[in-house]
Amino acid sequence: MKLLRIVPDDTKFDFIRFRRISFPLSALLSLLAIGLYFFHGLNFGIDFKGGTLMEVQAKSGQADLADMRTRLADLHLGEVQLQQFGGPSEVLIRLGQQPGGEEAQNEAVAKVRNALGDAVEYRRIEVVGPRVSGELLSMGTIGVFFAIGGILIYLWFRFEWQFALGAMVANVHDLVLTLGFMSVTQIDFDLTSIAALLTILGYSLNDTVVIYDRIREMLRRYKRMPMPELLNVSINSTLSRSIITHVTVSLSLLALLLFGGQAIHSFTATMMFGVVLVGTYTSIFIASPILIYLGVAANRGSGGMAASAEDEAADVPVAVAKPAEPAPSAPESGRPAAPPAAAGKSSARRPTGRPRR
Amino acid sequence: MLYFSRWKAIGTVLTAVIVCLFMVPNFFPEATVKTWPEWAQRHLVLGLDLQGGSHILLEVDVNDVKKQRLDALLDDVRRTLRDAKAGYQGLARRGDSVEVRIRENADFPAVFAKLRELSTPLGGLAGGTGQRSLDVSDQGNRLVRLTVTSAALNERIRQVVEQSIPIIEKRINGLGLVEPTIQRQGADRILVQVPGLGDPKRLLDLLQSTAKLEFRLVDMSTSAQDALQGRTPADSEVLYEGKGGTRTPVLVEKQVLVSGAELTDAQAGFDQRTGEPIVSFRFNSAGARKFAEVTQRNVGRPFAIVLDNGPPNGPEVLSAPVIREPILGGSGQISGNFTVQSANDLAILLRAGALPAKLTPIEQRVVGAGLGQDSIDKGKIASYAGGALVVIFMLVTYGLFGLFANIAVMINVAMIFGVLSLLNATLTLPGIAGIVLTVGIAVDANVLIYERIREEVRHGRSAIAAIDAGFSRALATILDSNITTFIAAAVLFFIGTGPVRGFAVTLGIGIITTLFTAFTLTRLIVATWVRMVRPKTVPI
């Protein structure tokens, strides 16, 4: 059987050179997203804004939106939004936070029930009072920061601080862009969105870590390969995996998006954007190239100069000037460096496996 | 990496099989599972969003607790002053304090000392910290201010939560609902989760009623109309009987003769003469004795049955019948414009007892059973579709090894359900999404291994050496990359509630089972294949 190869073997794309485009592009997009967040805003759902959400279904035929709208307008409950949801018989009703504290929210629900009567079935009623919504918002925000912090600490222990920092930049970049996406699309921002954000965080890091793992391995093996090339080889050799994994995750998400129903629609749409579009891009074009600027090369083992002149040593500005931390000596870094002359283009494909066991 | 000792192989397979077996009870009807031994009964619980139900977060009304404390304090101060036979004036609540002015300078030191004795050291959790229940201060000019300390208030709120939980449980059981979850949350909150309820409004009303029942005498010294005009006797108050348009004022004495706390039973029924719904009740022996005494002394006078459901309505007179003869048997009945349902609800409330303070719902999420079923159906379709797409893709990409991966992923999903069942975990719609995503992660583990093998082959290794190296190198990466996702899932578990927490649980468990399958099962499958086939080339 002929097997599918999405990515051909031995690709040699110069991803790192692309950073001269990807860095400004990302900076621009991030600024745009931040601008959107502040001027266009997020569409906060009742979890964070408080208020009432009711999903009703007409017991027979289609729901008469106009009729419902006039009936509810007579109640003077402030801002009332009606929206077709799923099928033509289903309507989502949103009431803003009612003045008069927790009790007033419950009274509003009773009023709506009276006004709509028995013609509809109440499929879902959610009431979130002002105090709870405030707490949920702060919990959500704290949660995201804790997740970032926790992951950073883990990466710091497992890799070196430059990697953790690079991952964090990538992380924040992902979150900012996703928030921008949510602002543009005005997707409901609620507790499930926090779940989506954290999952995006996890996935994107998952990706980043896979490439970082390879970079670390390469750093141990090829002590003299110039940083940009080393990064390129690392990204290229994990490229096939990145693509295949994203295809499978996209397939899962696609199924959820198409068949999972309205209730998790915004969740999957956000994930689709964050994981598939942003996450992959970030780990290849942001998280890896940024290592050049963070001075990973400074930590490379002995073996004389880090790189010869032709290897674009200029790309490693901080490297020589500031050996930031003593390198945690790699426990299994194998034989000393590969022959210096060959370390350039050809050595990448030569099997110089670490001895194991 | 490819060598497995016999025992290790057996252990691996056994673990997987046992974990998978735990999902078996989910395929049988509940009645069948009930007959199995206890350890085999563990099964998945559907979340409220899937089976329909109510999630209600109640908060103790701090103002109600404060008001109760201050009312009680007011009574205590009045009694103390009366016992000390001291003249006083202006005894009243002011904000969060009670203030009183002692008339005579000569009385002041002794009375002040007496009032200070009202402040007691706090017991319970706050005990031992030297906190006291009251701040009693001399404001000068013989004015004494008594303030309830915040420690005392918090302690009282804690008690209210503790006392309320069993009462709420009884009330919900009274409605005939199964398996409610009632938990304390934070210092002043109670989370009530009730699966599958037809009428969420009724549940809410039942939870919000404090249901303090009191038997008091009607004050006949003046008419209720006169009292409304401002001539209310000091020991009486005007309450209303009936609801809506036909509210009639009744002048009721403040003194409580017998309270609902002394009821042992209450049942809804019908009046034998009129056929109206009524609630019949029975007192305990102390209550019965008191009630007999009171009715003996007051034949011919009306008494009022007062129900206090807390703010905003306050106490209401249910009915005010005239005592025709002494009631010695300790039982009676309340009739008062009940419908069958309201009589039933009152009986439930009286049986369960009064809540110590008002509870306000601050968050409620109700899902109808219809929506729940829809979500289950959609979740199923999405899972099957997602699963099928991934399985096909893996076959097309990796052929035989894709098949291995698919087997591993299926076992992985079965193990997730097994672990979820073992933990009696709750499956929510986002939880299903979590499982679908786990399929993605689980496949990724295989992809990492296989891509590494492909690479090693390209680097010129022999088939077996390439497979071996592929596994050993990829596993480190799998561990690193999954731990980061696991950290995100853990955070989500701690901050999330309900459905979101369900997502975190399945994602977290999925990562653990993925690590297990990648590190052992997939390796075992491939190792077995290598031993049997002795491949010269790797078919990927």
Interface residues (C-beta under 8 A of the other chain):
Chain A: M1 L3 L4 I6 D9 D10 E55 Q57 E102 E103 N106 A110 R113 E121 Y122 R123 R124 I125 E126 V127 V128 G129 R131 V132 M139 G140 I142 G143 F146 A147 G150 I151 Y154 L155 R158 L191 T192 I194 A195 L198 T199 L201 G202 Y203 L205 N206 D207 V209 V210 D213 R214 E217 S237 T238 S240 R241 I244 T245 V247 T248 V249 L251 S252 L253 L254 A255 L256 L258 F259 G260 G261 A263 I264 F267 T268 M271 R349 R350 P351 G353 R356
Chain B: D49 L57 E59 P200 K201 L204 P312 T360 P361 I362 E363 Q364 R365 V366 V367 G368 G370 L371 D374 S375 K378 G379 I381 A382 S383 A385 G386 G387 L389 V390 F393 M394 V396 T397 Y398 G399 L429 P430 A433 V436 L437 V439 G440 I441 V443 D444 V447 L448 E451 R454 E455 E456 R458 H459 G460 R461 A469 S472 R473 A476 T477 D480 S481 N482 I483 T484 T485 F486 I487 A488 A489 A490 V491 L492 F494 I495 G496 T497 P499 V500 F503 A504 L507 P539 I540
